[in-house]
Amino acid sequence: LELLCGILIWIPKIRISASILNLLMMTAFIIAISYALILGKDLNCGCFGNDDRIGISKLLMDVALMLIIIYDLKVELMKEKEALKVQE
């Protein structure tokens, strides 16, 4: 699903929908990582290799990615709004 959303974000007609789906997935990841950290779990997410442990750095990385997605979504929505004004 992540790969599909990464591809779909490059298609202008569905970029906003793909960004929203990415935002929802990132929110789920942040909640899951936070929950694991609160419980003191020592988990390996396997994202970038076998020794990739879940920790505060992974949480901060996901928050940073989420902020980028939010910014991109805001820019795309502003473009869409401007396009609608031009059509009127």
Order of alpha helices (4+ residues) and beta strands (2+ residues): alpha-alpha-alpha
